[in-house]
Amino acid sequence: MGHVPHLYLPAPWQDAAVAVDAVGLHHLRRALRRSDGDPVSYTDGAGVLGDGHLDGDRIVRGIEKTVPRPSRPVIAVAPPSQKDRVRFLVEKVAELGTLDLRWIRTRFSEGRPPAADKAAAWARSALEQSRSAWLMQVGTEHVDMSDLPEGTVFADRTGSRTVDLGAAPCVAIGPEAGWSADEVPERAPRVSLGPMVLRVETAAMAAAALANSNDPSNPDHSEW
């Protein structure tokens, strides 16, 4: 079977068919050239996955299953200064399985959090690309360092290479200028993402990949 499109269809679903919004319908009809009867998978972004088919401007529901929400760390990042890099960061950490992305205010921060509508669109695109059952939540305001949960692991070149990021409540990525001397709590765990100096979005991707690499919860639709 060829590529089966995956759509985000917000709940609640009360009928046997669910309407597709203009963005999703345009993508199906114009970009992917799908026709009535073609198979489509779908999710509510809150754990429900289904296999259905296209019928006009609706998806006729088929077999559905619920995927439990994985336990994954929050990724907290000092946003890059350029908007295209912010978008890249949002999409890629979502594709890698992150479920909660927050923006931290640091002493050397340069960028700003994205607008809510843009962040939501990027997260949706990543969900559909990665065929996830869970829509990543993206913060739209800065949070202070003091608001990060106890046990947060801070990315730092001087840190350990053996920290289990999957067990951390949060992984914090600083700006490209680095953390200031007294910004990271003295006894906070630190993790090294390698010997190279990484861009913010690269470091966030590396942290997300390490945190989620051993999680078997991503479904394989081909086995339905």
C-alpha positions in Angstrom: 0.0 0.0 0.0 1.2 3.5 -0.8 1.4 6.4 1.6 -1.7 6.8 3.7 -2.3 10.4 4.9 -2.5 11.1 8.6 -4.9 13.9 9.8 -5.5 15.8 13.0 -9.2 15.9 13.6 -10.0 17.6 17.0 -12.5 15.9 19.2 -15.3 15.4 20.1 -16.4 12.9 17.4 -20.1 12.2 17.7 -21.0 10.9 14.3 -19.8 8.1 12.0 -17.9 10.7 9.9 -15.8 13.7 10.9 -15.6 16.9 8.9 -12.2 18.0 7.6 -11.2 21.6 7.9 -10.2 23.7 4.8 -6.5 23.3 5.5 -6.7 19.5 5.8 -9.0 19.1 2.8 -6.8 21.2 0.6 -3.8 19.1 1.5 -5.7 15.9 0.8 -7.3 16.9 -2.5 -4.8 19.3 -4.0 -1.4 18.4 -2.6 -1.9 14.6 -2.2 -4.5 14.2 -5.0 -6.6 11.9 -2.9 -10.1 10.8 -4.0 -13.3 9.5 -2.3 -12.7 6.1 -0.9 -9.0 6.5 -0.4 -7.7 5.4 3.1 -6.8 8.0 5.7 -5.6 7.6 9.2 -6.6 10.2 11.8 -6.2 11.2 15.4 -7.8 13.6 17.9 -4.3 14.5 19.2 -5.2 13.1 22.6 -4.4 9.5 22.1 -7.1 8.1 19.8 -6.0 6.8 16.4 -8.3 5.6 13.7 -8.3 4.2 10.2 -11.0 5.5 7.8 -11.5 6.8 4.3 -12.2 10.0 2.6 -15.8 10.9 1.6 -16.4 14.4 0.3 -15.2 16.8 3.0 -15.4 14.1 5.7 -13.4 11.2 7.0 -15.6 8.1 7.5 -14.5 6.6 10.8 -13.2 3.0 10.9 -11.3 0.9 13.4 -10.0 3.0 16.3 -7.6 2.5 19.2 -6.3 4.5 22.1 -2.6 5.0 22.7 -1.7 5.8 26.3 0.1 9.1 26.8 3.8 8.4 27.0 5.8 9.7 30.0 8.2 12.2 28.4 10.2 15.2 29.7 9.2 18.7 29.0 11.7 20.3 26.6 12.4 23.9 27.8 14.3 26.1 25.4 15.6 29.6 25.1 14.1 30.5 21.8 16.3 31.4 18.8 16.3 34.9 17.5 15.2 34.0 14.0 11.6 33.0 13.3 12.4 30.3 10.8 14.7 28.6 13.3 11.9 28.7 15.9 9.6 27.0 13.5 12.2 24.4 12.6 12.7 23.7 16.4 9.0 23.3 17.1 8.4 20.9 14.1 11.4 18.7 14.7 11.1 18.2 18.5 7.4 17.3 17.9 8.3 14.8 15.2 10.8 13.3 17.6 8.0 12.7 20.1 8.1 15.6 22.5 4.7 16.4 24.0 5.4 19.6 25.9 7.6 22.4 24.7 8.2 25.5 26.8 10.3 28.7 26.3 12.6 29.8 29.1 13.8 33.3 29.8 17.6 33.3 30.3 20.1 36.1 30.9 21.4 35.8 27.3 18.1 35.0 25.6 17.7 36.6 22.1 14.4 35.3 20.7 10.7 35.4 21.6 8.1 32.7 21.8 6.0 32.3 18.6 2.4 33.4 18.3 -0.1 30.9 19.5 -1.7 30.3 16.1 1.6 29.7 14.4 2.9 27.4 17.1 -0.4 25.3 16.9 -0.1 25.1 13.1 3.5 23.9 13.3 2.7 21.3 16.0 -0.2 20.0 13.9 2.0 19.7 10.8 4.5 17.7 12.8 1.9 15.4 14.3 0.6 14.6 10.8 4.1 14.1 9.4 5.1 11.8 12.3 1.8 9.9 12.5 1.6 10.6 16.2 -1.4 10.1 18.4 -0.5 13.0 20.6 -0.4 16.7 19.7 2.5 18.5 21.3 1.6 21.5 23.5 3.6 24.6 22.8 4.0 27.5 25.3 3.4 31.0 24.0 5.0 32.9 26.8 8.4 32.9 28.5 8.7 31.0 31.8 11.4 31.9 34.3 14.2 29.5 35.3 12.7 29.4 38.8 9.5 27.9 37.3 11.2 24.8 36.0 10.4 21.7 38.0 12.7 20.2 40.5 15.0 17.6 38.9 15.3 19.5 35.6 18.4 18.5 33.7 20.4 21.3 32.1 22.2 20.8 28.8 25.8 21.8 29.3 29.1 20.8 27.6 30.6 20.1 31.0 27.8 17.7 32.0 27.7 13.9 32.1 27.2 11.8 29.0 25.3 9.2 30.9 22.3 11.1 32.3 19.0 9.3 31.6 17.0 12.1 30.0 13.9 9.8 29.6 13.6 9.8 33.4 13.9 13.6 33.8 10.8 15.8 34.3 12.3 18.5 32.1 15.4 19.1 29.9 16.5 22.7 29.7 18.4 24.1 26.6 20.1 27.5 27.0 20.8 30.1 24.4 23.8 29.9 22.0 25.7 32.3 24.3 25.4 29.7 27.0 24.2 29.8 30.6 25.5 32.7 32.7 27.8 31.7 35.6 25.2 31.6 38.3 22.1 30.8 36.3 22.0 27.0 36.7 21.3 25.8 40.2 24.6 24.5 41.7 23.4 21.0 42.4 21.2 20.6 39.3 22.1 17.6 37.0 23.8 18.5 33.8 24.0 16.6 30.6 26.4 16.8 27.8 25.0 16.5 24.3 28.5 16.1 22.8 31.7 18.0 22.4 30.5 20.4 19.7 28.9 23.8 20.2 25.3 23.3 18.9 22.7 25.7 17.7 19.7 25.9 20.0 17.4 24.0 17.7 20.1 21.3 17.2 20.6 20.9 20.9 16.8 20.7 21.4 16.5 18.0 18.8 19.4 16.0 20.3 17.8 16.2 23.7 14.4 15.1 22.4 15.9 12.2 20.5 17.8 11.0 23.6 14.8 11.4 25.9 12.4 9.6 23.6 14.7 7.0 21.9 13.8 4.1 24.1 10.0 4.7 24.1 8.2 2.0 22.2 4.8 3.8 22.2 4.9 5.2 18.7 2.4 3.1 16.7 3.1 1.4 13.5 0.0 1.9 11.4 1.0 -0.8 9.0 0.3 -3.4 11.7 -3.4 -2.5 12.2 
